[in-house]
Amino acid sequence: MSLNHDTKQPKSGARFYLCRKIREGETLVELPKDIANHAKSALRLKEGALFYLFDGTGGEYLAKLVIASNGSLMAEIINFSDVNPESELKISLVQSVMSNDKMNWLIQKATELGVNEINIFKAERSALKIDAQMLEKKKMHWHKVAIAACEQSGRTKIPSIKTFLSLSNYLENSLSTNAKETRIILSPSGSNTPQNIPPGQEKLTITIGPEGGFTDHELFMAKSNAFLDMRLGPRTLRAETAGISLIAISQALFGDL
């Protein structure tokens, strides 16, 4: 792999996710059409321009744009950097589904703040009418939103996104057995605050309900699975604000903020 250095700097925003692993010793990579179109049309990169590639396995590659004889765009790998912008605190966000704009914003900001799992479920009081097929279709879009947020924020790993038809469906299929994990369900009437989270946590699971709040049944199910019912101060936060607020608090207390 070439280790030649270039005095030029990559253009702002010139960082792309390659949805396949870059192999050891690979020096020339053909860019997929979506990346090539964005590089050429949106960023107006010229031959010889520098940019970053990452494949989701950790670290990123400095690359130079090369135009092949057939007109396709290639990335000439210059070097590999084992940068590690990922937080040691693993955060799993369990979020009730909301409208498209709110979900896009939430996934973008949660990704920027270092969440490594996003589990989206239909709560009993969710206003959005949605079925399994619609959730699966939306998941593909949300995955693209997370990728774009990783490209912008410098992350090297894409958070996983899963969907569930109910909170009980999530609880039955996704809980881990990590002894250093705290499970949280937010409620305006919660009996705990962030100060009650034990020190030395490796993982936090943060569960957020819809605008109408969780039902008593959902709260009972969560607390039966060792979730702390938690409130965030004296004000009631919106569904898209509450999770982001607690993620930021958690990264400040136990993570890398």
C-alpha positions as CSV (number, residue, x, y, z in Angstrom):
1,M,0.0,0.0,0.0
2,S,1.4,3.4,-1.0
3,L,2.5,5.6,1.8
4,N,3.2,8.7,-0.3
5,H,2.0,11.9,1.4
6,D,0.3,14.8,-0.4
7,T,0.5,18.3,0.8
8,K,-3.1,19.0,-0.3
9,Q,-6.0,18.5,2.2
10,P,-9.3,16.8,1.6
11,K,-12.2,19.1,0.8
12,S,-14.7,19.7,3.6
13,G,-17.4,17.0,3.5
14,A,-15.3,14.7,1.3
15,R,-15.7,11.6,3.4
16,F,-17.6,8.5,2.2
17,Y,-18.8,5.2,3.5
18,L,-17.9,2.2,1.3
19,C,-20.4,-0.6,1.9
20,R,-17.8,-3.3,1.6
21,K,-14.6,-4.1,3.5
22,I,-11.4,-2.7,2.0
23,R,-9.1,-5.7,1.7
24,E,-5.6,-5.7,3.1
25,G,-3.1,-4.5,0.4
26,E,-5.9,-3.2,-1.8
27,T,-4.6,0.0,-3.5
28,L,-7.3,0.9,-6.0
29,V,-11.0,0.8,-5.3
30,E,-13.8,1.6,-7.7
31,L,-16.3,4.0,-6.2
32,P,-20.0,3.0,-6.3
33,K,-22.3,5.2,-8.5
34,D,-23.9,7.0,-5.5
35,I,-20.5,8.0,-4.1
36,A,-19.1,8.9,-7.5
37,N,-22.1,11.0,-8.4
38,H,-21.9,12.9,-5.0
39,A,-18.1,13.4,-5.4
40,K,-18.4,14.7,-8.9
41,S,-21.7,16.6,-8.9
42,A,-22.2,17.8,-5.3
43,L,-18.6,18.3,-4.2
44,R,-17.1,18.9,-7.7
45,L,-14.0,16.9,-6.9
46,K,-11.4,16.8,-9.6
47,E,-8.9,14.1,-10.5
48,G,-6.2,14.1,-7.8
49,A,-8.4,15.5,-5.1
50,L,-8.0,13.9,-1.7
51,F,-10.9,12.4,0.4
52,Y,-11.5,9.9,3.1
53,L,-13.1,6.4,2.9
54,F,-14.3,4.2,5.7
55,D,-15.8,0.8,5.5
56,G,-17.5,0.5,8.9
57,T,-14.9,-1.8,10.5
58,G,-13.0,1.0,12.3
59,G,-10.4,3.5,11.0
60,E,-10.4,5.4,7.7
61,Y,-8.4,5.6,4.6
62,L,-6.9,8.7,2.9
63,A,-7.5,8.3,-0.8
64,K,-6.9,10.2,-4.1
65,L,-9.5,10.5,-6.9
66,V,-8.5,8.8,-10.1
67,I,-10.5,8.8,-13.3
68,A,-10.3,5.4,-15.1
69,S,-10.1,5.1,-18.9
70,N,-13.8,4.1,-19.0
71,G,-14.8,7.3,-17.1
72,S,-15.5,5.5,-13.7
73,L,-14.1,7.1,-10.6
74,M,-11.5,5.2,-8.6
75,A,-10.0,5.7,-5.1
76,E,-6.3,5.3,-4.9
77,I,-5.6,4.3,-1.3
78,I,-2.7,6.5,0.1
79,N,-2.7,5.4,3.8
80,F,-4.8,4.0,6.6
81,S,-5.4,5.8,9.9
82,D,-6.6,3.8,12.9
83,V,-8.5,6.8,14.3
84,N,-10.9,5.8,17.0
85,P,-13.8,8.3,17.4
86,E,-16.1,5.6,18.9
87,S,-17.1,5.9,22.5
88,E,-16.2,3.1,24.9
89,L,-19.7,3.5,26.4
90,K,-22.2,1.4,24.4
91,I,-25.5,3.1,24.1
92,S,-28.6,1.4,22.8
93,L,-31.5,3.8,22.0
94,V,-34.9,2.2,22.1
95,Q,-37.2,4.8,20.5
96,S,-40.9,4.8,19.7
97,V,-41.6,5.6,16.1
98,M,-42.4,9.2,15.2
99,S,-43.1,11.2,12.0
100,N,-40.5,11.1,9.2
101,D,-38.9,14.4,9.9
102,K,-38.6,13.7,13.6
103,M,-37.1,10.3,13.0
104,N,-34.6,11.6,10.6
105,W,-33.5,14.3,13.0
106,L,-33.3,11.9,15.9
107,I,-31.3,9.2,14.0
108,Q,-28.9,11.9,12.8
109,K,-28.3,13.4,16.2
110,A,-28.1,10.0,18.0
111,T,-25.5,8.9,15.5
112,E,-23.5,12.0,15.9
113,L,-23.5,11.5,19.7
114,G,-22.1,8.0,19.4
115,V,-25.1,5.7,19.8
116,N,-24.2,2.2,18.5
117,E,-27.7,0.6,18.5
118,I,-31.0,2.2,17.5
119,N,-34.1,0.0,18.1
120,I,-37.4,1.5,16.8
121,F,-40.7,0.2,18.0
122,K,-44.4,1.0,17.8
123,A,-45.6,2.0,21.2
124,E,-49.2,1.5,22.4
125,R,-49.9,5.2,22.1
126,S,-47.9,5.8,18.9
127,A,-49.9,8.2,16.7
128,L,-48.3,6.8,13.6
129,K,-50.2,3.9,12.0
130,I,-47.5,1.5,10.7
131,D,-47.1,-2.2,10.1
132,A,-44.1,-4.5,9.8
133,Q,-43.6,-4.0,6.1
134,M,-43.7,-0.2,6.4
135,L,-41.2,-0.4,9.3
136,E,-38.8,-2.5,7.2
137,K,-39.0,-0.1,4.3
138,K,-38.4,2.9,6.6
139,K,-35.4,1.0,8.2
140,M,-33.6,1.1,4.8
141,H,-34.0,4.9,4.7
142,W,-33.0,5.4,8.4
143,H,-29.8,3.3,7.7
144,K,-28.9,5.9,5.0
145,V,-29.5,8.7,7.4
146,A,-27.2,7.1,9.9
147,I,-24.5,6.6,7.2
148,A,-24.7,10.3,6.2
149,A,-24.4,11.3,9.9
150,C,-21.3,9.0,10.3
151,E,-19.7,10.6,7.2
152,Q,-20.3,14.1,8.6
153,S,-19.3,13.4,12.2
154,G,-16.2,11.4,11.6
155,R,-17.5,8.1,13.0
156,T,-16.0,4.9,11.6
157,K,-18.8,2.4,12.6
158,I,-22.4,2.6,11.5
159,P,-25.0,2.1,14.3
160,S,-27.2,-0.9,13.8
161,I,-30.9,-0.2,13.3
162,K,-33.7,-2.7,14.1
163,T,-37.4,-2.4,14.2
164,F,-40.1,-4.0,16.4
165,L,-43.9,-4.0,16.4
166,S,-44.2,-3.4,20.1
167,L,-42.2,-2.8,23.2
168,S,-42.9,-6.3,24.4
169,N,-41.5,-7.6,21.0
170,Y,-38.3,-5.7,21.7
171,L,-38.0,-6.9,25.3
172,E,-38.5,-10.5,24.2
173,N,-35.8,-10.4,21.6
174,S,-33.1,-7.9,22.3
175,L,-32.1,-7.6,26.0
176,S,-28.4,-8.4,26.8
177,T,-27.0,-9.9,29.9
178,N,-24.1,-7.5,30.5
179,A,-23.7,-7.1,34.3
180,K,-22.4,-3.5,33.7
181,E,-25.5,-2.4,31.9
182,T,-28.1,0.0,33.1
183,R,-31.6,-0.1,31.5
184,I,-33.6,3.1,31.6
185,I,-37.2,4.0,30.6
186,L,-38.0,7.7,30.6
187,S,-41.2,8.8,32.3
188,P,-42.2,12.3,33.7
189,S,-43.2,10.5,36.9
190,G,-40.1,8.4,37.1
191,S,-38.6,7.8,40.6
192,N,-35.0,8.0,39.4
193,T,-32.7,10.6,37.9
194,P,-29.4,10.3,36.0
195,Q,-27.6,10.6,39.3
196,N,-29.0,7.1,40.2
197,I,-27.1,5.4,37.3
198,P,-24.3,3.4,39.0
199,P,-20.7,4.3,38.1
200,G,-18.5,2.2,35.8
201,Q,-21.2,1.3,33.3
202,E,-20.2,-0.2,30.0
203,K,-23.7,-0.1,28.4
204,L,-26.8,2.0,28.7
205,T,-30.2,1.1,27.2
206,I,-32.3,4.2,26.9
207,T,-36.0,3.8,26.2
208,I,-38.2,6.6,24.9
209,G,-42.0,6.6,24.5
210,P,-44.3,8.6,22.2
211,E,-45.7,12.1,22.8
212,G,-48.6,10.6,24.8
213,G,-46.2,8.7,27.0
214,F,-45.9,5.1,27.9
215,T,-49.0,3.2,29.1
216,D,-49.0,1.7,32.6
217,H,-48.7,-1.7,31.0
218,E,-45.5,-0.7,29.1
219,L,-43.9,0.8,32.2
220,F,-44.8,-2.4,34.2
221,M,-43.2,-4.6,31.5
222,A,-40.0,-2.5,31.4
223,K,-39.6,-2.4,35.2
224,S,-40.2,-6.2,35.3
225,N,-37.1,-6.4,33.1
226,A,-34.9,-4.3,35.5
227,F,-35.4,-1.0,33.8
228,L,-35.1,2.1,36.0
229,D,-38.0,4.5,35.5
230,M,-36.3,7.9,35.1
231,R,-37.3,11.5,34.8
232,L,-35.2,14.4,33.4
233,G,-35.8,17.4,35.6
234,P,-39.1,19.3,36.2
235,R,-40.0,19.9,32.5
236,T,-41.7,17.4,30.2
237,L,-39.5,17.0,27.1
238,R,-40.7,16.1,23.6
239,A,-40.2,12.5,22.4
240,E,-37.4,13.6,20.0
241,T,-35.7,15.7,22.6
242,A,-35.7,13.4,25.6
243,G,-33.5,10.6,24.2
244,I,-30.9,13.0,22.8
245,S,-30.7,14.8,26.1
246,L,-30.1,11.6,28.1
247,I,-27.6,10.4,25.5
248,A,-25.6,13.6,25.9
249,I,-25.8,13.4,29.7
250,S,-24.7,9.7,29.6
251,Q,-21.7,10.5,27.3
252,A,-20.7,13.3,29.7
253,L,-21.0,11.1,32.8
254,F,-19.5,7.8,31.4
255,G,-18.4,8.3,27.8
256,D,-16.3,10.7,25.8
257,L,-17.9,14.1,26.1
